[in-house]
Amino acid sequence: MTELLTKETFFEKVFNYEKNKEWKFEGDLPCIIDFYADWCGPCKMVAPILEELSEDYKGKVNIYKIDTEAEQELAGAFGIRSIPSILFVPKNAEPQMAQGALPKHQLEQIIKDVLEVK
Protein backbone atom coordinates (compact mmCIF):
# COMPACT_ATOMS: atom_id res chain seq x y z
CA MET A 1 0.00 0.00 0.00
CA THR A 2 1.44 3.35 -0.98
CA GLU A 3 1.31 6.09 1.64
CA LEU A 4 0.57 9.76 1.00
CA LEU A 5 3.13 12.06 2.64
CA THR A 6 2.71 15.60 3.92
CA LYS A 7 5.63 17.88 4.73
CA GLU A 8 5.47 16.74 8.38
CA THR A 9 5.44 13.00 7.62
CA PHE A 10 8.15 13.52 4.98
CA PHE A 11 10.38 15.06 7.66
CA GLU A 12 9.79 12.04 9.95
CA LYS A 13 10.10 9.26 7.38
CA VAL A 14 12.48 10.57 4.73
CA PHE A 15 14.49 13.76 5.29
CA ASN A 16 14.18 16.89 7.40
CA TYR A 17 15.78 19.52 5.16
CA GLU A 18 14.96 22.31 7.63
CA LYS A 19 17.06 20.62 10.34
CA ASN A 20 19.83 19.05 8.22
CA LYS A 21 21.84 20.72 5.48
CA GLU A 22 23.45 17.42 4.38
CA TRP A 23 21.32 14.49 3.21
CA LYS A 24 20.32 12.31 6.18
CA PHE A 25 17.77 9.59 5.49
CA GLU A 26 15.33 9.14 8.41
CA GLY A 27 13.70 5.89 7.26
CA ASP A 28 14.24 2.24 8.21
CA LEU A 29 13.76 0.88 4.68
CA PRO A 30 14.79 2.25 1.29
CA CYS A 31 11.92 4.09 -0.32
CA ILE A 32 10.42 5.32 -3.56
CA ILE A 33 8.63 8.68 -3.62
CA ASP A 34 6.21 9.44 -6.42
CA PHE A 35 5.70 13.17 -7.00
CA TYR A 36 2.33 13.36 -8.77
CA ALA A 37 -0.86 15.38 -9.36
CA ASP A 38 -4.45 14.11 -9.64
CA TRP A 39 -4.90 15.69 -13.09
CA CYS A 40 -1.76 14.09 -14.57
CA GLY A 41 -2.42 11.29 -17.08
CA PRO A 42 1.03 9.62 -16.92
CA CYS A 43 0.81 9.76 -13.08
CA LYS A 44 -2.41 7.73 -13.27
CA MET A 45 -0.58 5.13 -15.38
CA VAL A 46 2.23 4.79 -12.82
CA ALA A 47 -0.03 4.62 -9.72
CA PRO A 48 -1.24 0.98 -10.14
CA ILE A 49 2.32 -0.15 -10.95
CA LEU A 50 3.57 1.42 -7.70
CA GLU A 51 0.71 -0.26 -5.80
CA GLU A 52 1.82 -3.63 -7.24
CA LEU A 53 5.44 -2.94 -6.32
CA SER A 54 4.40 -1.99 -2.78
CA GLU A 55 2.94 -5.51 -2.45
CA ASP A 56 5.85 -7.24 -4.23
CA TYR A 57 8.43 -5.51 -2.00
CA LYS A 58 6.41 -5.33 1.24
CA GLY A 59 8.80 -5.16 4.21
CA LYS A 60 11.73 -4.32 1.89
CA VAL A 61 10.82 -0.97 0.30
CA ASN A 62 8.41 1.76 1.38
CA ILE A 63 6.51 3.50 -1.40
CA TYR A 64 5.26 7.03 -0.78
CA LYS A 65 3.32 9.55 -2.85
CA ILE A 66 3.50 13.34 -2.66
CA ASP A 67 0.72 15.41 -4.21
CA THR A 68 2.62 18.29 -5.83
CA GLU A 69 -0.50 20.49 -5.75
CA ALA A 70 -1.00 20.08 -1.99
CA GLU A 71 2.71 19.98 -1.06
CA GLN A 72 4.21 22.68 -3.28
CA GLU A 73 7.04 23.38 -0.83
CA LEU A 74 8.22 19.74 -0.98
CA ALA A 75 7.97 19.72 -4.78
CA GLY A 76 9.99 22.96 -4.85
CA ALA A 77 12.62 21.60 -2.44
CA PHE A 78 13.32 18.78 -4.91
CA GLY A 79 13.12 20.98 -8.00
CA ILE A 80 10.16 19.10 -9.46
CA ARG A 81 9.49 20.61 -12.90
CA SER A 82 7.60 17.75 -14.54
CA ILE A 83 5.47 14.93 -13.21
CA PRO A 84 5.54 12.13 -12.58
CA SER A 85 8.97 12.46 -10.99
CA ILE A 86 10.07 9.48 -8.93
CA LEU A 87 12.72 9.74 -6.23
CA PHE A 88 14.59 6.55 -5.32
CA VAL A 89 16.05 6.73 -1.82
CA PRO A 90 18.55 4.02 -0.83
CA LYS A 91 19.28 3.48 2.85
CA ASN A 92 22.93 4.51 2.78
CA ALA A 93 23.48 6.55 -0.39
CA GLU A 94 22.32 9.69 -2.15
CA PRO A 95 18.82 9.61 -3.63
CA GLN A 96 18.33 9.53 -7.40
CA MET A 97 15.50 11.08 -9.43
CA ALA A 98 13.81 9.63 -12.51
CA GLN A 99 11.24 11.46 -14.60
CA GLY A 100 8.28 10.19 -16.59
CA ALA A 101 6.00 7.18 -16.44
CA LEU A 102 8.44 4.29 -16.16
CA PRO A 103 7.31 0.73 -16.95
CA LYS A 104 7.28 -1.87 -14.16
CA HIS A 105 10.37 -3.77 -15.39
CA GLN A 106 12.40 -0.54 -15.38
CA LEU A 107 11.21 0.34 -11.86
CA GLU A 108 12.17 -3.17 -10.68
CA GLN A 109 15.64 -2.76 -12.23
CA ILE A 110 16.11 0.55 -10.38
CA ILE A 111 14.96 -1.09 -7.12
CA LYS A 112 17.69 -3.74 -7.62
CA ASP A 113 20.45 -1.37 -8.82
CA VAL A 114 19.84 1.86 -6.86
CA LEU A 115 18.02 0.65 -3.75
CA GLU A 116 20.03 -2.60 -3.67
CA VAL A 117 16.93 -4.65 -2.86
CA LYS A 118 16.63 -8.17 -4.28
Secondary structure, 3 states (H helix, E strand, C coil): CCEECCHHHHHHHCCCCCCCCCCCCCCCCCEEEEEECCCCHHHHHHHHHHHHHHHHCCCCCEEEEEECCCCHHHHHHCCCCCCCEEEEECCCCCCEEEECCCCHHHHHHHHHHCCCCC
